[in-house]
Amino acid sequence: MGRKKRPIYAIVAADTRSPRDGRYIEDLGRYSPLDEPATYELKGDRILHWLLDGAQPTETVKALLSREGIMLELHMRRKKRTEEDITSAVEAHRVARAVKAASSGKMTAEQRRDKAMKEEEKRAAELAAEVAKQRSAAMAKAKETAALMASASEANREASAKAAKSEQADANAAQAAADAPTPAAETPVVDVAVEVDAPAVVAEPVAEAEVAPEAEAVAEAEVAPEAEAVAEAEVAPEAPAVAETASEEATDEPKKS
């Protein structure tokens, strides 16, 4: 009975030759195994009637009958016990079963769902706390790394500034050295000891043959090789003049005598 994925079973008395879902003799109750806890409805007096008449319960039905105390009652009736003993024994059995079920801690489906939800929320909270802890540690590490990078960058900037300052100082020194006046190179001083006016002073007339060799000798002796140009420029023009004057005086002298 029931619907899809939600079965409900009927407890019946049937001929063993009939199929499970076929003809039955009498309807004796209902059983809903998917309820939490499982529920059942039993017609105890009719079930006991069929059991005393020789009917054999299936294993599932026998477990239900034992839980309800019907199998205990059947056993005591077969032993010819009194009704008071049977009733008290069945009641004690049912109380013991209830206490056992309560102490077993078996939960219903709703209780299991609630427990599962609470456990899931607990795991989610723990996971969120762990994620927050990891994120906080990552942020702290990132801040530390950023501080180290900033310190390194500042040190690099200071070193770069110091190096640039040193390079600028070196460049300024080099520029100052380049702009400073260089000392003039020492040029060799040529001492020209040429008596330019000496040949012009003549005490007496001298023949050309006598004066010219002396002038040339004086020029060769006193004029250094470096001053040949000066000697040629300053001495040469005056020596021929002196020589010509002397020769004229020499030629005029015999005429006077």
C-alpha positions as CSV (number, residue, x, y, z in Angstrom):
1,M,0.0,0.0,0.0
2,G,1.1,3.7,0.1
3,R,2.7,5.6,-2.7
4,K,6.0,5.6,-4.6
5,K,9.0,5.5,-2.2
6,R,6.6,5.6,0.7
7,P,5.3,2.1,1.2
8,I,2.8,1.0,3.9
9,Y,2.4,-2.7,4.5
10,A,-0.8,-4.6,5.5
11,I,-0.5,-7.3,8.1
12,V,-2.9,-10.1,7.0
13,A,-3.7,-13.7,7.6
14,A,-3.5,-15.6,4.3
15,D,-3.1,-19.0,2.8
16,T,0.5,-20.0,2.3
17,R,-0.4,-21.0,-1.3
18,S,-1.6,-17.5,-2.1
19,P,0.9,-14.9,-3.5
20,R,2.0,-12.1,-1.2
21,D,-0.2,-9.5,-2.8
22,G,-3.0,-12.0,-3.6
23,R,-6.1,-13.1,-1.7
24,Y,-6.0,-13.0,2.1
25,I,-8.3,-14.2,4.8
26,E,-8.3,-11.3,7.2
27,D,-6.7,-7.9,7.6
28,L,-4.9,-7.7,10.9
29,G,-3.1,-4.3,10.9
30,R,-0.7,-1.8,9.2
31,Y,3.0,-1.3,9.3
32,S,4.8,1.9,8.2
33,P,8.6,1.3,8.3
34,L,9.6,4.7,7.0
35,D,8.1,6.6,9.9
36,E,10.5,7.9,12.6
37,P,10.2,5.7,14.6
38,A,8.4,3.0,12.6
39,T,4.7,2.8,13.4
40,Y,2.3,-0.1,13.3
41,E,-1.2,-0.9,14.2
42,L,-2.1,-4.4,15.4
43,K,-5.3,-6.2,16.2
44,G,-3.8,-8.2,19.1
45,D,-6.8,-10.4,19.9
46,R,-7.3,-11.5,16.3
47,I,-3.6,-12.1,15.8
48,L,-3.5,-14.2,19.0
49,H,-6.5,-16.1,17.7
50,W,-4.7,-17.0,14.4
51,L,-1.5,-17.9,16.2
52,L,-3.3,-20.2,18.6
53,D,-5.0,-21.7,15.6
54,G,-1.6,-22.6,14.2
55,A,-0.7,-19.7,11.9
56,Q,3.0,-19.1,11.5
57,P,4.2,-15.4,11.4
58,T,6.9,-14.2,9.0
59,E,10.1,-12.9,10.5
60,T,9.1,-9.3,10.1
61,V,5.7,-9.8,11.7
62,K,7.2,-12.0,14.4
63,A,9.6,-9.1,15.4
64,L,6.7,-6.7,15.6
65,L,4.7,-9.2,17.7
66,S,7.6,-9.7,20.0
67,R,8.1,-6.0,20.4
68,E,4.4,-5.6,21.3
69,G,4.5,-8.6,23.8
70,I,2.0,-10.8,21.8
71,M,4.5,-13.6,21.4
72,L,5.1,-13.6,25.2
73,E,1.4,-13.8,25.8
74,L,1.1,-16.7,23.3
75,H,3.9,-18.6,25.1
76,M,2.3,-18.1,28.5
77,R,-1.1,-19.2,27.3
78,R,0.4,-22.4,25.9
79,K,1.9,-22.9,29.4
80,K,-1.6,-22.5,31.0
81,R,-0.7,-19.4,33.0
82,T,-3.3,-17.3,34.7
83,E,-4.7,-14.2,33.1
84,E,-3.2,-12.0,35.9
85,D,0.3,-13.4,35.4
86,I,-0.1,-13.0,31.6
87,T,-1.3,-9.4,31.9
88,S,1.4,-8.4,34.4
89,A,4.2,-10.1,32.4
90,V,3.0,-8.4,29.1
91,E,2.9,-5.0,30.8
92,A,6.3,-5.4,32.4
93,H,7.7,-6.5,29.0
94,R,6.2,-3.4,27.2
95,V,7.6,-1.0,29.9
96,A,11.1,-2.6,29.6
97,R,11.0,-2.3,25.8
98,A,10.0,1.4,26.1
99,V,12.8,2.1,28.5
100,K,15.3,0.3,26.3
101,A,14.1,2.2,23.3
102,A,14.4,5.5,25.1
103,S,17.9,4.7,26.5
104,S,19.2,3.5,23.1
105,G,19.3,7.0,21.8
106,K,17.8,6.1,18.5
107,M,16.7,9.3,16.8
108,T,14.0,10.1,14.4
109,A,14.6,11.3,10.9
110,E,13.8,14.8,11.9
111,Q,16.3,14.6,14.8
112,R,18.9,13.2,12.5
113,R,18.3,16.0,10.1
114,D,18.6,18.6,12.9
115,K,21.8,17.0,14.1
116,A,23.3,16.9,10.6
117,M,22.4,20.6,10.1
118,K,24.1,21.5,13.4
119,E,27.2,19.5,12.6
120,E,27.3,21.1,9.1
121,E,27.0,24.6,10.7
122,K,29.7,23.8,13.1
123,R,32.0,22.6,10.4
124,A,31.2,25.7,8.3
125,A,32.0,27.9,11.3
126,E,35.3,26.1,11.9
127,L,36.2,26.4,8.2
128,A,35.3,30.1,8.2
129,A,37.5,30.6,11.3
130,E,40.4,28.8,9.6
131,V,40.0,30.8,6.4
132,A,39.9,34.0,8.4
133,K,43.0,32.9,10.3
134,Q,44.9,32.1,7.1
135,R,43.7,35.4,5.5
136,S,44.9,37.3,8.6
137,A,48.3,35.6,8.4
138,A,48.6,36.2,4.7
139,M,47.8,39.9,5.2
140,A,50.3,40.2,8.0
141,K,52.9,38.5,5.8
142,A,52.0,40.8,2.9
143,K,52.4,43.9,5.1
144,E,55.8,42.6,6.3
145,T,56.9,42.0,2.8
146,A,55.7,45.4,1.7
147,A,57.6,47.0,4.6
148,L,60.8,45.1,3.6
149,M,60.4,46.1,0.0
150,A,59.8,49.8,1.0
151,S,62.9,49.7,3.2
152,A,65.0,48.1,0.4
153,S,63.7,50.7,-2.1
154,E,64.6,53.5,0.3
155,A,68.0,52.1,0.7
156,N,68.4,51.8,-3.1
157,R,67.3,55.3,-3.5
158,E,69.7,56.6,-0.9
159,A,72.6,54.6,-2.5
160,S,71.6,55.9,-6.0
161,A,71.5,59.4,-4.7
162,K,74.9,59.0,-3.0
163,A,76.4,57.5,-6.2
164,A,74.8,60.3,-8.3
165,K,76.2,62.9,-5.9
166,S,79.7,61.3,-6.0
167,E,79.5,61.2,-9.8
168,Q,78.5,64.8,-9.9
169,A,81.4,65.8,-7.6
170,D,83.8,63.9,-9.8
171,A,82.3,65.5,-12.9
172,N,82.6,69.0,-11.3
173,A,86.2,68.3,-10.3
174,A,87.0,67.1,-13.9
175,Q,85.3,70.2,-15.3
176,A,87.2,72.5,-13.0
177,A,90.5,70.8,-13.9
178,A,89.6,71.2,-17.6
179,D,88.7,74.9,-17.2
180,A,91.9,75.7,-15.2
181,P,94.6,77.6,-17.3
182,T,97.4,75.3,-18.4
183,P,100.9,76.6,-17.7
184,A,102.7,77.8,-20.9
185,A,105.3,75.4,-22.2
186,E,108.8,76.5,-21.6
187,T,110.2,77.7,-25.0
188,P,113.9,77.6,-25.4
189,V,115.4,81.1,-25.1
190,V,117.9,81.9,-27.8
191,D,120.5,84.4,-26.7
192,V,121.7,86.2,-29.8
193,A,124.9,88.0,-29.1
194,V,125.1,89.9,-32.3
195,E,126.7,93.3,-32.3
196,V,124.7,94.7,-35.1
197,D,126.2,98.2,-34.8
198,A,129.8,97.1,-34.4
199,P,130.5,96.8,-38.1
200,A,129.1,100.4,-38.6
201,V,131.8,101.9,-36.4
202,V,135.0,102.1,-38.5
203,A,138.0,104.0,-37.3
204,E,139.6,104.0,-40.6
205,P,139.0,102.9,-44.1
206,V,139.3,99.1,-44.5
207,A,139.5,97.3,-47.7
208,E,136.6,95.1,-48.8
209,A,138.7,92.1,-48.7
210,E,139.7,92.6,-45.1
211,V,136.2,93.6,-43.7
212,A,134.0,91.0,-45.3
213,P,135.8,87.9,-43.9
214,E,135.8,89.4,-40.4
215,A,132.1,90.2,-40.5
216,E,131.3,86.7,-41.7
217,A,133.5,85.2,-39.0
218,V,131.9,87.2,-36.3
219,A,128.4,86.2,-37.6
220,E,129.4,82.5,-37.7
221,A,131.0,82.6,-34.3
222,E,128.5,84.6,-32.4
223,V,125.2,83.8,-34.1
224,A,123.7,80.5,-33.0
225,P,122.1,78.2,-35.6
226,E,118.7,79.1,-34.3
227,A,119.3,82.8,-35.0
228,E,120.4,82.5,-38.6
229,A,117.2,84.1,-39.8
230,V,117.7,87.0,-37.4
231,A,121.3,87.4,-38.5
232,E,120.4,87.3,-42.1
233,A,117.6,89.9,-41.5
234,E,119.6,92.3,-39.3
235,V,123.3,91.9,-40.3
236,A,123.2,91.1,-44.0
237,P,121.7,94.3,-45.2
238,E,124.2,96.4,-43.2
239,A,127.4,94.5,-44.0
240,P,127.3,95.1,-47.7
241,A,126.7,98.8,-47.0
242,V,129.7,98.9,-44.8
243,A,131.7,97.1,-47.3
244,E,130.7,99.3,-50.1
245,T,131.5,102.4,-48.1
246,A,134.9,101.1,-47.2
247,S,135.7,100.2,-50.8
248,E,134.8,103.6,-52.0
249,E,137.0,105.2,-49.4
250,A,139.8,102.8,-50.4
251,T,139.5,103.7,-54.0
252,D,139.5,107.5,-53.3
253,E,142.5,107.3,-51.1
254,P,145.1,106.6,-53.9
255,K,143.7,109.4,-55.9
256,K,144.3,111.9,-53.2
257,S,147.9,110.7,-52.8
